[in-house]
């Protein structure tokens, strides 16, 4: 499965236009979130609110973004593809670099963490699904771009990472980490019975400074004052600047896995993941990931 704007155009040329008709009216509570009316005052107020929250906390939550009547449909879509998740317990660090990388003794990258979450790749999510239709919808893309204050955003050209489902099974967690993308968009589709809380440290680092002391303090549980806790519910949409905010999902308890759809966009077209990171997340790489260097270059010099 391809990605990027060409992927969307190809879907339309393939005669799937009927699948995209009024996806927002079908899935999104457009009474609260009028994504199809960018000229309106309500749309402008919504964008202003999102920008305010992102500037202040690096995080914005739109509760009930998905209609109550469609939340079960999205949950079932996640459950249907969850068996395709690449699941592997591994030792990582907050920067998702090789734990054996030579670093000073007090560097936060020396703190080893157990990562137990799993990802369903984009090529295992049906094109007919509501999740796929939301991801490729131009109204959603225009809205996201406005909220993160960019002229436009583009679906990833990465055939695995563009749209994926994050699965955290009972007894497992997604430990402290930074994202490789400057911002992320996610929708909780299935809530855990217990645990699975989202915790983050807003703007703990910047494009110019790693702020290693505070990061190490959080990892060592010495700086609880830097940690914000957020309760998410099915159907909530989250905009998050995870490149600069250390964050995690706590251990899931009970018998129900936590599912979250991740809609990955980029400021520029043609972005794919590195072979190393792709293999870590999905257990395989494709020709697109080996095509050449530079397509996943960061806009900063941070330690990934």
C-alpha positions as CSV (number, residue, x, y, z in Angstrom):
1,X,0.0,0.0,0.0
2,X,1.4,3.4,-1.0
3,X,1.3,6.7,0.9
4,X,1.3,10.4,0.4
5,X,-0.8,12.6,-1.8
6,X,-0.3,10.3,-4.8
7,X,-1.8,7.5,-2.7
8,X,-5.0,9.6,-2.1
9,X,-5.2,10.5,-5.8
10,X,-4.8,6.8,-6.7
11,X,-7.6,5.8,-4.4
12,X,-9.9,8.3,-6.0
13,X,-9.0,7.3,-9.5
14,X,-9.7,3.7,-8.5
15,X,-13.3,4.5,-8.1
16,X,-13.4,4.7,-4.4
17,X,-14.8,8.2,-4.3
18,X,-18.1,6.8,-2.9
19,X,-16.1,5.5,0.1
20,X,-14.9,9.0,0.9
21,X,-18.2,10.7,0.5
22,X,-19.2,12.5,3.7
23,X,-16.8,10.5,5.9
24,X,-16.7,13.4,8.3
25,X,-20.5,13.6,8.6
26,X,-20.6,9.9,9.1
27,X,-17.8,9.6,11.7
28,X,-16.9,13.0,13.1
29,X,-19.3,15.0,15.4
30,X,-19.3,17.9,12.9
31,X,-21.8,19.8,15.2
32,X,-19.0,20.2,17.7
33,X,-16.1,20.1,15.2
34,X,-17.1,21.7,11.9
35,X,-14.1,20.6,9.8
36,X,-15.9,21.1,6.5
37,X,-16.6,24.8,7.2
38,X,-13.2,26.5,7.4
39,X,-14.7,29.9,6.6
40,X,-16.9,29.8,9.7
41,X,-16.4,31.4,13.1
42,X,-16.8,28.1,14.9
43,X,-13.9,26.5,12.8
44,X,-11.7,29.5,13.6
45,X,-12.5,29.4,17.3
46,X,-11.7,25.6,17.3
47,X,-8.3,26.2,15.6
48,X,-7.5,29.0,18.0
49,X,-8.2,26.8,21.0
50,X,-6.1,24.0,19.6
51,X,-3.2,26.4,18.9
52,X,-3.4,27.8,22.4
53,X,-3.3,24.4,24.0
54,X,-0.4,23.3,21.8
55,X,1.6,26.4,22.5
56,X,1.0,26.1,26.3
57,X,1.2,22.3,26.8
58,X,2.3,20.8,23.5
59,X,-1.0,18.8,23.7
60,X,-4.6,19.4,22.7
61,X,-7.5,16.9,23.2
62,X,-10.8,17.2,21.3
63,X,-13.2,15.1,23.4
64,X,-15.9,13.2,21.6
65,X,-14.4,14.0,18.2
66,X,-15.8,10.7,16.9
67,X,-19.6,10.5,17.1
68,X,-20.8,8.3,19.9
69,X,-22.8,6.2,17.4
70,X,-19.5,5.4,15.5
71,X,-17.1,4.8,18.4
72,X,-18.0,1.1,18.5
73,X,-17.4,0.8,14.7
74,X,-13.9,2.2,15.1
75,X,-13.3,-0.1,18.1
76,X,-14.3,-3.1,16.0
77,X,-12.0,-2.0,13.2
78,X,-9.1,-1.9,15.6
79,X,-10.0,-5.3,17.1
80,X,-10.2,-6.8,13.6
81,X,-6.7,-5.8,12.7
82,X,-5.0,-6.1,16.1
83,X,-3.8,-9.7,15.4
84,X,-1.5,-8.2,12.7
85,X,0.4,-6.2,15.3
86,X,4.2,-6.8,15.5
87,X,4.5,-7.7,19.1
88,X,7.9,-8.1,20.8
89,X,9.2,-7.2,24.2
90,X,12.4,-5.3,24.0
91,X,14.8,-3.2,26.0
92,X,14.9,0.4,24.7
93,X,15.7,3.9,26.0
94,X,13.8,7.2,25.7
95,X,15.5,8.1,22.5
96,X,14.9,4.8,20.7
97,X,18.5,4.5,19.9
98,X,20.7,1.4,20.5
99,X,20.9,0.9,24.3
100,X,24.6,0.0,23.7
101,X,25.4,3.5,22.3
102,X,28.4,4.9,24.2
103,X,27.1,7.7,26.5
104,X,28.2,9.3,29.7
105,X,27.1,7.4,32.9
106,X,24.5,10.0,33.9
107,X,23.0,10.4,30.4
108,X,19.3,9.6,30.3
109,X,19.9,7.4,27.3
110,X,21.6,4.9,29.6
111,X,18.3,4.2,31.4
112,X,16.9,1.0,30.1
113,X,13.2,0.6,29.7
114,X,11.0,-2.3,28.6
115,X,8.8,-1.6,25.6
116,X,5.8,-3.9,25.2
117,X,3.5,-2.1,22.9
118,X,2.9,-3.3,19.4
119,X,2.0,-1.7,16.1
120,X,-0.4,-2.8,13.3
121,X,1.1,-1.3,10.0
122,X,-0.9,0.7,7.5
123,X,-0.8,-2.1,4.9
124,X,-2.9,-4.3,7.3
125,X,-5.6,-1.6,7.7
126,X,-8.3,-1.9,4.9
127,X,-8.7,1.0,2.6
128,X,-12.4,0.8,3.2
129,X,-12.1,1.3,6.9
130,X,-13.3,4.4,8.6
131,X,-9.9,4.9,10.1
132,X,-8.2,4.9,6.6
133,X,-10.9,7.3,5.2
134,X,-10.3,9.7,8.1
135,X,-6.6,9.7,7.6
136,X,-6.7,10.4,3.9
137,X,-9.6,13.0,4.1
138,X,-8.4,16.4,2.9
139,X,-10.7,18.2,5.5
140,X,-8.9,16.4,8.3
141,X,-5.5,17.3,6.8
142,X,-6.4,20.9,6.4
143,X,-7.7,21.1,10.0
144,X,-4.5,19.4,11.4
145,X,-2.3,21.8,9.4
146,X,-4.1,24.8,10.8
147,X,-3.9,23.6,14.4
148,X,-0.1,22.9,14.2
149,X,0.4,26.2,12.3
150,X,1.7,24.8,9.0
151,X,0.6,25.7,5.5
152,X,-0.2,22.0,4.8
153,X,0.5,18.5,6.1
154,X,1.0,15.4,4.0
155,X,0.3,11.7,4.7
156,X,3.5,9.8,5.0
157,X,4.9,8.1,2.0
158,X,5.8,5.3,4.3
159,X,3.6,2.3,3.4
160,X,3.8,0.9,7.0
161,X,3.9,4.0,9.3
162,X,1.5,6.4,7.7
163,X,-1.6,5.0,9.6
164,X,-1.1,2.4,12.3
165,X,-2.8,1.0,15.4
166,X,-0.9,1.1,18.7
167,X,-1.8,-2.0,20.7
168,X,-0.9,-2.3,24.4
169,X,-1.9,-5.7,25.9
170,X,-2.6,-6.2,29.6
171,X,0.7,-6.3,31.5
172,X,2.5,-4.2,29.0
173,X,3.3,-0.5,28.6
174,X,4.7,2.0,26.2
175,X,7.6,3.5,28.2
176,X,9.0,7.0,28.3
177,X,10.1,8.2,24.9
178,X,10.3,11.0,22.4
179,X,8.7,10.8,19.0
180,X,10.6,11.2,15.7
181,X,7.8,13.4,14.3
182,X,7.3,16.9,15.6
183,X,3.6,16.3,16.1
184,X,1.2,13.4,16.1
185,X,-2.5,12.9,15.7
186,X,-4.2,9.9,17.5
187,X,-7.7,8.6,18.3
188,X,-8.3,6.3,21.2
189,X,-10.4,3.5,19.9
190,X,-10.4,1.0,22.8
191,X,-9.9,1.9,26.5
192,X,-8.2,-0.5,28.8
193,X,-10.0,-1.7,31.9
194,X,-7.2,-0.3,34.1
195,X,-3.9,1.5,33.7
196,X,-3.0,2.7,30.2
197,X,-2.8,6.3,31.4
198,X,-1.1,8.9,29.2
199,X,1.6,10.9,31.0
200,X,3.8,13.6,29.5
201,X,6.3,16.3,30.3
202,X,5.5,19.4,28.1
203,X,8.4,20.8,26.1
204,X,11.0,19.2,28.4
205,X,13.4,19.7,25.5
206,X,13.6,22.1,22.6
207,X,15.1,22.0,19.1
208,X,18.2,23.7,20.6
209,X,18.6,21.9,23.9
210,X,18.2,18.3,25.1
211,X,17.8,19.3,28.8
212,X,19.4,16.1,29.9
213,X,19.2,16.8,33.6
214,X,15.4,17.1,33.7
215,X,14.9,14.1,31.4
216,X,17.1,12.0,33.6
217,X,15.2,13.3,36.7
218,X,11.8,12.1,35.2
219,X,13.3,8.7,34.3
220,X,14.6,8.3,37.8
221,X,11.3,9.4,39.4
222,X,12.9,12.4,40.9
223,X,10.9,15.1,39.0
224,X,7.2,14.2,39.4
225,X,6.5,17.9,39.3
226,X,7.3,17.8,35.5
227,X,4.8,15.1,34.7
228,X,1.3,15.8,33.5
229,X,-1.4,13.1,33.5
230,X,-4.2,12.9,30.9
231,X,-7.3,10.8,30.8
232,X,-8.4,9.9,27.3
233,X,-11.7,8.2,26.3
234,X,-12.7,6.4,23.1
235,X,-13.5,8.8,20.4
236,X,-11.2,11.5,21.7
237,X,-8.7,13.0,19.2
238,X,-5.3,14.1,20.5
239,X,-2.9,16.5,18.9
240,X,0.5,16.2,20.5
241,X,4.1,17.6,20.0
242,X,5.8,14.4,21.1
243,X,9.2,15.4,19.5
244,X,9.8,17.7,22.4
245,X,7.6,16.3,25.2
246,X,8.8,13.1,26.9
247,X,5.7,10.8,27.3
248,X,4.5,7.3,28.0
249,X,1.5,5.1,28.4
250,X,1.5,3.3,31.8
251,X,1.1,-0.4,32.2
252,X,-2.3,-1.8,31.1
253,X,-4.2,-3.8,33.6
254,X,-7.3,-6.0,33.4
255,X,-8.1,-8.1,30.3
256,X,-8.8,-5.5,27.6
257,X,-5.9,-4.2,25.4
258,X,-5.6,-0.5,24.8
259,X,-5.9,0.5,21.2
260,X,-5.0,3.9,19.7
261,X,-5.1,4.8,16.0
262,X,-2.1,7.0,15.0
263,X,-2.5,9.3,12.0
264,X,1.0,10.3,11.0
265,X,1.5,13.4,8.9
266,X,4.5,15.4,7.8
267,X,5.2,19.0,6.9
268,X,6.8,17.8,3.6
269,X,5.7,15.0,1.2
270,X,7.7,11.9,0.6
271,X,8.7,11.1,4.2
272,X,9.5,7.5,5.1
273,X,11.0,5.9,8.2
274,X,14.6,4.7,8.4
275,X,15.1,0.9,7.9
276,X,16.4,0.6,11.5
277,X,13.4,2.3,13.1
278,X,10.9,0.5,10.7
279,X,12.2,-2.9,11.6
280,X,12.0,-2.1,15.3
281,X,8.4,-1.1,15.1
282,X,7.0,-3.4,12.4
283,X,9.5,-6.3,12.2
284,X,10.1,-5.8,8.5
285,X,11.2,-3.3,6.0
286,X,10.1,-2.7,2.4
287,X,11.9,-1.3,-0.7
288,X,10.6,2.2,0.1
289,X,12.6,2.2,3.3
290,X,15.8,1.2,1.5
291,X,15.3,3.7,-1.4
292,X,17.9,6.2,-0.1
293,X,19.0,8.4,2.7
294,X,17.6,11.8,3.6
295,X,13.9,11.1,3.3
296,X,13.5,10.9,7.1
297,X,15.9,13.7,8.0
298,X,15.0,15.6,11.1
299,X,14.5,19.4,11.4
300,X,16.8,19.5,14.4
301,X,19.9,17.8,15.8
302,X,18.3,16.2,18.8
303,X,19.2,12.6,19.8
304,X,16.2,11.2,18.0
